[in-house]
Amino acid sequence: MTSYAKVKWDIIEKWNSDAKYSNSYLIDLASDIGVEIRNKRADRKSIVAKVSDGVIKSDIEKGDCTITEWGTFSQEQTSFENYMGSLGVPEPELELDIDPDAHEHEHEHDDGTVHSHPHEDGHHEDEHEHDDGTVHSHEGGDEPHHHHEDGTIHDHEDGDEPHHHHEDGTTHDHEDGDEPHTHEEVELPDFKKMSKKALDEWAEENGIILDRRKTKAHMIAELNKQL
């Protein structure tokens, strides 16, 4: 997991140790990424704090950076607060879907997703949470599996994704699951030429939910997996 506080502090340390990152250089950088510096004679600390936030936001949108937590009580956050001193710590302009109260009750799945459970130890070994928020226990826990309407459960690579079972025992993903269906050839766009936003919108139009906090490569891999 990568915290906002750590990424920001790493940037500040780099900029303050490299003479290249003068105030004028940072103001030009701010202009390039759409960050407005109204007072070009402002204190360096305030310029560094504002531009670094813009750089992180830009990197997230490009898929070059993934933030999973704020790092509110981390050493990096303390260092940042000490660095800002009497200027105070500016509120980040990032819009991240992060629970500020998440702590030791968090649990991370094999796919990199993180969520909180009411249990003291995160969650039980055989416990599994579905996308609809329901939690239940069964042998295998977070291993990919699927629930049938008759109550049976079986393991396979795509878990609860809608899929179809062939008579030979093989499965493939299909929106209508086991309902009778025919296959139609669909011409797919070139995902590599699309922005993360365009990928997310195309996926949503086709009934697929992606996580824009992930890298572009991860989003494309997830799209290909679900198509």
trRosetta pair geometry for C-beta under 8 A, 3 or more apart (Angstrom, degrees):
i j d omega theta_ij theta_ji phi_ij phi_ji
1 68 4.2 -107 -149 76 89 140
1 69 5.7 36 164 3 126 113
1 108 7.3 -128 -54 -89 113 142
1 114 7.0 34 -95 -52 126 153
2 6 6.4 -120 -166 68 69 126
2 7 6.2 60 164 -51 110 109
2 65 7.6 -123 111 -172 151 81
2 66 6.2 109 43 88 126 70
2 67 5.9 -95 98 -115 94 45
2 68 5.7 101 46 15 60 94
2 69 7.7 168 87 34 33 76
3 6 4.5 94 62 4 90 101
3 7 7.0 -161 92 -4 49 85
3 67 7.0 45 -162 -154 20 86
3 68 7.2 -65 -78 63 47 71
3 69 4.8 -42 -103 83 83 87
3 70 6.3 11 -159 113 95 17
3 71 2.8 90 167 -48 146 118
3 74 5.9 139 86 -17 167 157
3 76 7.0 154 88 56 124 137
4 7 6.0 -59 -148 40 31 108
4 8 6.0 27 157 -17 67 112
4 56 7.0 84 -143 172 82 158
4 67 5.1 41 -70 -150 78 136
4 69 7.4 -126 0 103 80 43
4 70 5.1 -24 30 -138 118 48
4 71 5.8 -157 50 24 64 105
4 92 6.6 -19 171 -90 146 169
4 94 6.7 -156 -121 43 137 157
4 96 7.3 -150 -61 2 129 160
5 8 6.0 -60 -145 40 25 109
5 9 6.1 20 160 -16 64 111
5 70 6.6 63 -26 154 97 56
5 71 3.2 -127 27 95 115 125
5 72 7.2 -178 -41 -65 136 21
5 74 5.0 158 86 56 145 125
5 76 4.2 137 138 96 97 109
5 77 4.0 -52 -134 -63 146 81
5 80 6.3 -128 -151 -3 87 139
6 9 6.0 -59 -143 40 27 106
6 10 6.2 31 157 -22 64 107
6 71 5.6 180 -19 -93 82 166
6 74 6.6 -57 -55 130 87 160
6 76 4.6 175 -88 -10 52 169
7 10 5.8 -55 -150 33 28 113
7 11 6.6 28 152 -19 62 105
7 56 5.7 106 122 -115 129 121
7 65 6.5 86 -139 -162 149 132
7 67 6.7 -87 3 -94 146 101
8 11 5.8 -56 -155 34 33 112
8 12 6.4 30 152 -18 67 106
8 52 5.4 98 -146 138 80 127
8 53 7.1 10 -113 -79 118 63
8 56 6.4 -43 -78 -49 79 145
8 76 7.3 129 64 155 83 119
8 80 6.3 32 107 -98 119 141
9 12 5.5 -51 -144 36 36 112
9 13 6.3 38 156 -20 67 104
9 76 3.9 -143 7 -161 151 101
9 77 7.8 -107 -45 -57 127 31
9 79 5.5 71 -134 82 135 124
9 80 5.5 -108 -82 -60 97 98
10 13 6.0 -54 -149 35 29 111
10 14 6.5 28 153 -19 62 108
10 76 7.8 -26 -31 -134 72 134
11 14 5.8 -60 -153 36 31 111
11 15 6.2 24 156 -16 68 109
11 52 4.5 146 105 -140 139 113
11 55 6.4 153 -139 78 152 140
11 56 7.3 -113 -26 -56 153 96
12 15 5.9 -57 -143 39 29 107
12 16 6.1 18 162 -11 65 114
12 48 5.8 84 -122 159 88 125
12 49 7.8 16 -93 -82 121 58
12 52 6.1 -26 -62 -81 79 161
12 80 7.0 141 8 -109 159 84
12 83 6.5 52 159 171 152 171
13 16 6.2 -64 -142 43 25 104
13 17 6.2 10 162 -9 63 117
14 17 6.2 -73 -146 42 24 101
14 18 6.1 -2 166 -1 66 119
14 21 7.5 93 120 -16 76 153
15 18 6.4 -70 -134 46 25 96
15 21 3.9 -112 -151 120 79 163
15 26 7.1 56 -156 -84 135 123
15 48 5.9 168 98 -133 147 111
15 52 7.4 -117 -8 -78 147 110
16 21 7.6 -65 -52 79 28 128
16 48 7.3 21 -59 -123 95 156
18 21 5.3 72 84 3 96 102
19 22 7.1 16 172 -58 59 87
20 25 6.3 150 153 -145 63 175
21 25 5.6 -133 -139 86 35 131
21 26 5.9 56 -175 -59 82 99
22 25 4.6 99 50 5 74 104
22 26 7.0 -142 93 -4 39 87
23 26 5.8 -58 -148 39 31 109
23 27 6.3 33 154 -22 66 106
23 40 7.8 117 148 -180 112 72
23 44 5.6 -102 -83 -107 108 87
23 47 5.8 66 -138 82 88 168
24 27 5.6 -51 -145 34 33 113
24 28 6.5 34 154 -17 63 103
25 28 5.9 -56 -154 37 31 110
25 29 6.3 33 148 -20 64 107
26 29 5.3 -50 -146 36 35 116
26 30 6.3 45 151 -27 65 100
26 47 5.5 105 106 148 137 114
26 48 6.7 -63 -145 -89 163 57
26 51 4.8 -167 -180 20 103 174
27 30 5.5 -45 -150 28 33 117
27 31 6.8 37 150 -20 61 100
27 37 5.1 -100 -129 52 88 153
27 40 5.7 44 -123 -132 154 94
27 47 6.9 -50 -67 -154 81 128
27 51 7.7 -104 -79 -78 34 137
28 31 5.7 -50 -154 31 35 113
28 32 6.7 38 149 -22 64 103
29 32 5.6 -53 -153 31 35 115
29 33 6.7 7 158 1 68 108
29 51 6.0 73 91 -167 110 129
29 55 7.4 -2 152 -77 122 108
30 33 6.5 -74 -149 48 29 92
30 35 3.9 -88 -161 78 87 104
30 36 7.3 169 151 -62 116 7
30 37 5.1 73 97 -24 162 111
30 47 7.8 -98 -45 -165 141 87
30 50 7.3 25 -115 113 131 102
30 51 4.7 -91 -77 -108 100 101
30 54 6.1 88 -130 57 73 160
31 34 7.9 44 -173 -68 27 21
31 35 7.5 -83 -55 58 24 65
31 37 7.9 -73 -53 18 76 100
33 54 5.0 132 105 149 127 112
33 55 6.5 175 -6 -88 176 52
33 57 7.9 129 161 74 123 96
33 58 4.6 -73 -150 -63 124 148
34 54 7.2 -170 73 -159 67 122
34 58 7.9 146 35 -83 98 111
35 50 6.4 151 174 146 130 95
35 51 5.9 155 94 -112 156 59
35 53 7.8 132 -117 78 140 84
35 54 3.6 -60 -62 -89 137 161
37 40 6.0 88 122 -89 112 63
37 42 7.0 -129 -171 18 101 130
37 47 6.3 33 -130 -125 134 91
37 50 6.8 137 -95 97 87 142
37 51 7.4 -10 -66 -65 121 99
39 42 4.2 100 98 -54 106 97
42 46 4.9 -86 154 77 121 123
42 47 5.5 144 84 -53 109 92
43 46 4.8 83 67 7 90 103
43 47 7.2 -163 93 -6 46 86
43 87 6.2 -140 79 -93 151 138
44 47 5.5 -60 -150 39 36 112
44 48 6.0 36 155 -20 72 107
45 48 5.8 -54 -146 37 30 111
45 49 6.2 30 156 -20 64 108
45 83 6.6 175 -139 146 116 86
45 84 5.8 146 164 -121 129 54
45 85 7.4 -49 -160 31 174 97
45 87 5.5 168 96 18 129 160
46 49 5.7 -51 -143 36 31 113
46 50 6.3 25 159 -15 64 109
46 87 5.7 -140 -65 -171 95 143
46 90 7.2 100 -143 -42 77 128
47 50 6.1 -62 -147 40 27 105
47 51 6.0 14 163 -9 66 114
48 51 6.3 -61 -136 44 23 102
48 52 5.9 25 164 -22 63 114
49 52 6.2 -57 -143 34 20 110
49 53 6.7 22 157 -20 58 106
49 84 6.5 49 -74 -96 143 110
49 87 7.9 -178 -3 117 150 135
49 89 7.5 -163 -147 -148 143 55
49 90 5.2 130 137 20 129 120
50 53 6.0 -57 -157 31 30 111
50 54 6.7 26 149 -16 63 107
50 90 6.4 12 -77 56 75 170
51 54 5.5 -55 -152 37 38 114
51 55 6.3 42 149 -24 69 102
52 55 5.5 -48 -147 32 35 114
52 56 6.5 36 153 -19 65 102
53 56 5.9 -53 -151 35 31 110
53 57 6.4 32 151 -19 64 107
53 90 7.3 -98 -28 95 149 121
53 92 5.3 -171 -134 -136 124 77
53 93 5.7 102 146 26 129 92
53 94 6.8 -131 -168 -33 93 93
54 57 5.6 -54 -147 37 33 113
54 58 6.2 34 154 -20 66 106
54 93 7.5 18 -78 52 65 130
55 58 5.7 -55 -148 37 30 112
55 59 6.3 29 154 -19 65 107
56 59 5.7 -56 -147 37 31 111
56 60 6.4 34 154 -22 65 104
56 65 6.3 -104 -153 102 66 160
56 67 7.3 51 176 -52 116 132
56 94 6.7 -47 105 -73 114 130
57 60 5.8 -53 -150 32 30 112
57 61 6.6 27 154 -16 63 106
57 93 6.6 -30 -63 88 147 97
57 94 5.5 -156 -88 -94 94 83
58 61 5.8 -58 -150 37 31 109
58 62 6.3 21 154 -12 66 110
59 62 5.8 -60 -144 43 31 106
59 64 4.3 -85 -162 74 84 105
59 65 3.7 50 126 3 116 121
60 63 7.7 40 178 -70 29 23
60 64 7.7 -84 -59 54 21 66
60 65 5.1 -63 -71 77 60 95
60 66 7.2 112 -124 -95 80 34
60 67 6.4 -40 -96 2 125 103
60 94 7.3 85 10 -136 158 115
60 213 7.2 -33 -162 -133 106 61
61 196 6.7 -166 -175 45 52 131
61 197 7.8 -4 -159 -39 92 103
62 65 8.0 56 61 14 87 80
62 196 7.6 169 -143 -10 13 125
62 216 7.8 -58 160 -30 46 122
63 196 5.5 161 -54 -65 107 131
63 214 7.7 4 -136 118 93 49
63 215 4.4 89 -178 -153 99 58
63 216 3.7 -61 -83 -21 173 87
63 217 7.3 135 163 2 138 69
63 219 7.6 -100 -112 5 130 118
64 215 7.7 71 -80 -122 19 96
66 213 5.6 90 -146 158 88 80
66 214 6.3 15 -108 -118 132 32
66 215 6.5 -77 -49 -47 118 75
67 94 7.3 12 49 172 160 156
67 96 5.8 -64 92 -117 122 149
67 98 7.4 -62 126 -56 100 138
67 213 7.0 -99 54 -155 63 110
68 98 7.4 128 162 -107 31 114
68 114 6.2 82 -176 13 116 140
68 213 7.5 112 -87 157 62 138
69 98 5.9 144 -124 -152 39 130
69 102 6.9 -117 -121 79 108 124
69 114 7.9 -43 -58 85 102 159
70 77 8.0 50 139 -84 83 134
70 96 7.6 164 -73 75 82 138
70 98 5.6 150 -36 121 89 147
70 100 6.2 3 12 -113 147 75
71 74 3.9 -33 -177 4 93 136
71 76 5.9 -5 151 63 140 114
71 77 5.4 176 124 -42 88 110
72 77 5.9 72 -169 -97 22 171
72 100 6.5 70 -45 -157 146 88
73 77 6.7 -54 -80 53 5 142
74 77 4.8 105 57 3 77 99
74 78 7.2 -137 102 -1 46 86
75 78 5.5 -54 -152 37 38 114
75 79 6.3 41 149 -22 68 104
76 79 5.5 -51 -147 35 33 114
76 80 6.3 37 152 -22 65 104
77 80 5.6 -52 -149 34 33 114
77 81 6.4 33 153 -18 65 104
78 81 5.8 -54 -148 36 32 111
78 82 6.4 30 153 -17 65 107
79 82 5.8 -57 -148 39 30 110
79 83 6.2 36 151 -26 64 107
80 83 5.5 -52 -148 32 31 116
80 84 6.5 26 156 -16 65 104
80 89 6.5 73 129 -118 102 118
81 84 6.0 -54 -147 36 30 107
81 89 5.5 -47 -105 -56 73 129
82 85 6.9 25 177 -68 37 69
84 87 4.9 -110 180 68 81 100
84 88 6.0 -63 145 91 127 15
84 89 5.1 160 37 -79 166 62
84 90 7.8 -165 -126 -7 145 71
96 213 7.4 77 -142 -103 89 122
97 213 7.3 -111 39 -46 100 133
98 102 7.3 -101 179 16 74 130
99 102 4.1 98 84 -36 106 102
99 116 6.7 -82 72 -11 159 130
102 105 7.6 -122 -157 63 62 83
102 106 5.2 57 178 -70 106 117
102 114 7.6 82 -178 134 151 115
102 116 5.4 -144 -125 -58 88 123
103 106 6.8 -175 83 -16 19 98
104 122 7.7 -96 151 -65 63 82
105 116 4.8 57 104 -157 101 93
105 117 5.7 -140 169 60 97 59
105 118 7.0 3 -167 -118 142 14
105 119 7.0 148 -147 69 99 50
105 120 7.2 -78 -102 -134 93 23
105 122 6.1 164 -166 -96 43 45
106 114 5.4 12 -177 179 116 106
106 115 7.0 170 -146 97 72 18
106 116 5.2 -51 -92 -89 58 72
106 122 6.6 -21 90 -121 30 94
107 114 6.9 169 82 -151 38 62
107 115 6.3 -22 57 67 84 65
107 116 7.2 135 10 -113 78 25
107 117 5.7 26 -9 -7 125 113
107 122 4.0 118 -79 -179 96 105
107 123 4.9 -23 -62 7 162 104
108 112 7.0 -24 -171 -150 102 27
108 113 7.2 164 -151 87 59 38
108 114 4.7 -25 -97 -97 76 86
109 112 7.0 -33 76 33 77 22
109 113 4.9 6 38 59 115 87
109 114 7.5 -153 10 -76 73 38
109 115 8.0 22 -21 14 104 94
109 142 5.6 -170 -136 -158 93 143
110 142 6.3 153 -5 129 102 128
112 214 7.6 104 95 -102 145 107
113 211 7.6 -161 -91 -70 98 161
115 129 6.5 -91 72 74 146 161
117 122 5.7 77 39 169 120 37
117 123 4.2 132 -33 -70 170 93
117 127 7.6 82 -125 115 154 150
117 129 7.8 -146 -86 -52 104 133
117 135 7.4 116 -123 -120 106 160
119 122 6.4 -24 83 70 103 24
119 123 5.5 119 39 -104 133 43
119 124 6.5 -160 -111 -38 175 74
119 127 8.0 157 -4 7 151 167
121 124 7.6 77 77 -82 112 46
123 127 4.4 -116 161 76 110 136
123 129 7.5 -111 -107 -31 168 107
123 135 7.4 -125 -139 -156 134 133
124 127 4.1 99 58 -21 86 114
124 137 6.0 -13 83 -104 134 123
124 141 7.8 -146 107 -111 72 113
125 141 5.8 -98 146 -71 53 143
126 137 4.7 69 103 -165 97 91
126 138 6.1 -150 165 71 109 20
126 139 6.1 -37 -140 -96 127 29
126 140 7.0 68 -142 45 85 36
126 141 4.4 -124 -136 -69 34 86
127 135 6.0 12 -177 -180 107 103
127 136 7.2 179 -146 100 67 22
127 137 4.9 -43 -91 -91 64 81
127 141 6.1 14 43 -134 32 90
128 135 7.0 172 86 -149 39 61
128 136 6.4 -21 59 65 84 66
128 137 7.3 139 12 -105 75 32
128 138 7.0 -40 13 36 120 87
128 140 7.9 0 -49 99 135 80
128 141 5.5 156 -58 -177 91 45
128 142 5.4 161 -108 -86 90 49
128 145 7.6 -39 -139 41 175 118
129 133 7.1 -24 -171 -152 102 27
129 134 7.2 165 -150 87 60 39
129 135 4.7 -25 -96 -96 78 85
130 133 7.1 -34 77 30 75 22
130 134 5.0 5 40 58 112 87
130 135 7.7 -158 12 -77 72 38
130 160 6.3 47 -135 -13 106 169
131 160 7.2 -152 4 83 105 138
137 141 7.6 -20 -144 -100 66 68
138 141 7.5 -176 70 -67 56 32
138 145 7.7 -117 86 92 129 167
138 153 6.1 34 148 69 163 171
140 143 3.9 -80 177 39 98 124
140 145 6.0 99 110 -50 144 137
140 155 6.1 -144 -147 -78 158 122
143 155 5.6 -19 131 -125 117 123
144 155 6.1 97 87 -161 68 77
144 156 6.2 -79 120 87 111 35
144 157 5.6 28 100 -164 161 17
144 158 6.5 106 -173 48 134 9
144 159 3.8 -110 -156 -60 79 88
145 153 5.5 24 167 178 126 100
145 154 6.5 177 -153 94 83 28
145 155 4.7 -49 -95 -97 83 59
145 156 7.3 99 -118 21 36 56
145 159 5.6 16 40 -131 31 74
145 160 7.4 21 90 -50 53 76
146 153 7.0 168 80 -150 43 59
146 154 6.0 -15 53 61 90 74
146 155 7.9 153 11 -108 74 17
146 156 6.4 -13 -6 35 115 100
146 158 7.9 29 -63 90 116 73
146 159 6.0 152 -64 175 72 36
146 160 5.5 150 -114 -93 67 47
146 163 7.2 -86 -101 38 156 120
147 151 7.7 -27 -167 -141 90 25
147 152 7.8 156 -153 84 49 42
147 153 5.6 -22 -99 -99 64 84
147 160 6.7 3 18 -108 84 101
148 151 6.9 -34 79 36 80 22
148 152 4.8 4 42 58 120 86
148 153 7.4 -154 12 -76 79 36
148 154 7.8 32 -21 7 109 96
156 159 7.2 -162 74 -57 65 29
156 163 7.7 -115 91 77 138 167
156 171 5.8 52 160 36 164 146
158 161 4.1 -66 159 41 109 124
158 163 5.9 126 80 -60 133 138
158 171 7.4 -139 35 114 116 125
158 173 5.8 -141 -165 -75 171 102
158 225 7.4 168 -107 164 102 99
158 226 8.0 132 -143 -102 122 63
161 173 5.4 -32 133 -119 123 108
161 226 6.5 -139 -144 -122 140 87
162 173 6.5 80 84 -162 66 72
162 174 5.9 -95 128 83 98 48
162 175 5.5 54 92 -147 151 21
162 176 6.8 113 172 40 134 11
162 177 4.4 -97 -158 -66 89 77
163 171 4.8 40 155 173 130 113
163 172 6.2 177 -155 92 91 26
163 173 5.0 -57 -98 -102 83 41
163 174 6.0 96 -137 24 31 74
163 177 6.2 18 49 -130 31 61
163 178 7.9 24 97 -55 51 70
164 171 6.5 161 77 -153 42 69
164 172 5.8 -14 52 60 91 75
164 173 7.9 66 10 156 78 6
164 174 4.5 16 -21 24 110 135
164 176 7.8 30 -70 83 108 76
164 177 6.4 140 -75 167 65 32
164 178 5.6 138 -125 -100 64 46
164 181 7.0 -117 -82 39 148 119
165 169 7.5 -26 -167 -141 94 26
165 170 7.8 154 -153 85 53 37
165 171 5.4 -30 -97 -97 59 88
165 178 6.1 -5 20 -106 89 105
166 169 6.9 -34 78 35 81 22
166 170 4.8 3 41 61 121 82
166 171 7.0 -159 7 -82 80 35
166 172 7.7 44 -28 1 107 94
173 225 8.0 99 -25 147 155 58
173 226 6.1 -150 171 -156 165 46
173 227 7.5 104 83 87 134 14
174 177 6.3 -174 84 -60 90 13
174 181 6.0 168 177 61 141 156
175 207 6.1 63 -118 86 119 161
176 179 3.9 -76 156 51 111 119
176 181 5.2 145 59 -63 133 135
188 191 7.4 -23 155 -36 112 94
188 227 7.0 27 -95 -158 139 159
189 193 7.8 -111 157 59 96 101
189 194 6.4 70 122 -49 128 129
189 202 6.6 -96 32 -134 135 159
190 193 4.5 39 103 16 112 113
190 194 7.1 161 94 -23 62 89
191 194 5.6 -61 -154 28 41 116
191 199 6.2 64 -154 -110 91 107
191 220 4.7 135 132 -124 137 105
191 223 6.1 169 -114 76 151 151
191 224 7.8 -113 8 -52 161 93
192 220 6.9 36 -75 -109 63 155
194 198 4.1 -128 -171 93 102 123
194 199 5.0 132 112 -59 124 79
194 202 7.0 -39 -162 -2 163 140
195 198 4.6 96 51 8 78 102
195 199 6.9 -136 95 -6 41 86
196 199 5.5 -52 -148 35 33 115
196 200 6.3 35 153 -21 65 105
196 212 5.6 108 155 -145 117 91
196 216 5.3 -110 -79 -94 93 89
196 219 6.3 128 -135 10 83 164
197 200 5.7 -54 -150 34 30 112
197 201 6.4 26 154 -16 65 107
197 212 7.4 37 -87 -126 52 135
198 201 5.8 -55 -145 39 32 109
198 202 6.2 31 157 -18 66 107
199 202 5.9 -57 -145 38 27 108
199 203 6.1 27 156 -20 64 109
199 210 6.6 -40 128 56 99 169
199 216 7.1 144 -2 -144 157 81
199 219 5.2 87 130 136 147 134
199 220 6.9 -83 -135 -74 144 70
199 223 6.8 -105 -169 -52 104 145
200 203 5.8 -57 -148 37 27 111
200 204 6.3 26 155 -20 63 107
200 210 5.3 -128 -112 64 72 117
200 212 5.2 -15 -76 -74 142 109
200 219 7.3 -63 -67 -153 74 141
201 204 5.8 -54 -146 35 30 110
201 205 6.5 32 154 -20 63 105
202 205 5.8 -56 -153 34 32 112
202 206 6.5 8 155 0 64 112
203 206 6.0 -76 -153 50 30 98
203 208 4.0 -84 -174 83 90 103
203 209 7.0 150 132 -86 116 11
203 210 4.8 66 78 -16 166 114
203 219 7.8 -114 -37 -178 150 100
203 223 5.8 -110 -95 -104 114 103
204 207 7.7 66 -171 -58 30 13
204 208 7.0 -100 -71 66 28 56
204 209 6.8 53 -98 -97 75 56
204 210 7.8 -98 -49 17 77 87
206 227 8.0 7 139 -104 144 88
208 222 7.8 153 171 132 122 95
208 223 6.5 104 128 -120 158 69
208 226 5.0 132 -122 106 125 147
208 227 7.8 -39 -61 -66 152 70
210 214 7.4 -106 174 41 90 120
210 219 5.0 57 -170 -141 137 96
210 222 5.9 138 -119 91 93 136
210 223 6.9 -16 -81 -63 128 87
211 214 4.8 80 90 -10 98 106
211 218 8.0 -38 69 116 98 120
211 219 7.4 -145 61 -93 58 88
211 222 7.9 88 24 -1 84 173
212 219 7.3 27 -105 -87 46 137
214 218 4.0 -102 162 88 120 134
214 219 5.6 151 88 -54 111 79
214 222 7.5 78 84 -12 160 137
215 218 4.6 97 56 4 79 102
215 219 7.1 -142 97 -6 43 85
216 219 5.6 -53 -150 35 35 113
216 220 6.4 33 153 -19 67 104
217 220 5.8 -54 -149 36 31 110
217 221 6.3 33 152 -20 64 106
218 221 5.6 -54 -148 36 32 113
218 222 6.3 32 153 -19 65 105
219 222 5.7 -56 -149 37 31 110
219 223 6.4 35 151 -22 65 104
220 223 5.5 -50 -148 33 34 114
220 224 6.4 32 154 -17 66 105
221 224 5.9 -54 -148 38 30 110
221 225 6.3 35 151 -25 63 108
222 225 5.5 -53 -149 33 32 116
222 226 6.4 15 159 -8 65 110
223 226 6.3 -71 -150 43 27 98
223 227 6.2 29 157 -30 67 110
224 227 5.9 -51 -139 25 30 113
